[in-house]
């Protein structure tokens, strides 16, 4: 049985996305000024938002399944996101306004 997933994205001129390498050490994004960020990790990971966040992989931060896209609404301007894995290394792609 096939599965259909509806995803809507806003097309832009490009050049707005960034990539962060993920590992067992917390990695932080640059300041994200968009209200909604499309987050696509290639591996399972945890994340935390804040002005200078440090993600932890002990189950207290928000868990994201790898190879899925998530629209994350930032609660404040000039927010950063931090990511960490508890296993395999990978990447997370961030696209503001998508």
N, C-alpha and C positions, 0 to 999 in steps of 0.2 A: 504494500500500500504506500503510495507516495503522499507526501505531506506538503501543503502549500503554506508558505509564510508570507504575510503581507508586510512589507517594509516601505515606509515613505521617507525619502531623503530630499533635502533641498540642494539642488545643483548650484555650485558656485564656480568662480573662475580658477579655483585650485590654488595650491600653495599655502593653504591655511592649516593643514594637518601637521602633526608632529608625531614622532615615535620615541618611546622610552624603552630601553632594554630592561628586562625583568630578571631578577635572580632572588636569592635568599637574603639579600640586603635591600632595605627600603630604597626606592628610587623616586625622586620628586619631579613633577612637571614644572615647567615655567609658569608664570602667572597666567591664569586663564580668565579673560575678561568677558567671555561670552556667557550668556545666561544658561544655555543648554549645550552640553558637550556630548558628542557621540564617542563612546569609549568601546574599543574592540580589542580585547586581549587575545593573544594566540595560545595562551595556557591558562589554567586555573590560577587565580590570584586573589589577593585581598586588597582593599583600598580604603583610604581615609582622606578627607578634605580638610583644609585649614590654611592659615597664613604661612605655616612652616611645618606641615604634617610629616609624621613618621609612621608608616604602615607597619603593622605587626601581623604575623601569621599564626596567632594563637586562637583564632576563632572569634575575637572581639571586634574586629573590623569587618566591613561588608565584603562578602565573598562574591566573586564573579566567575562564572564558568568560562573557560577558554573557548575560542572560536564562536563567540556570540557577540552581538552588538547591543549596547545599552545607551539609552539617552539619560544623561544625568543632569538634573537641574541643580545649578549651584545656588547656594543660599545667600552668598555675599559676593560682591565685586572683588577683584584682585585675589581670587582663591587659587590655591595650588592643590593638586592631587598627588598622593603618594601611593605607590604600589609595591607589593612584595609577593613572591611565590613561596609555597612550602615544598616545592618539588622541582620540576623542570624549568630551565631558563626559557625565556621567550621575549616577546615584545608586546607593547600595548600601543595602539594607535588612537590619537585624540584629534577630533575634528570639531571645532567650535561652530555652533549655529546649524549643524546638520540635523 
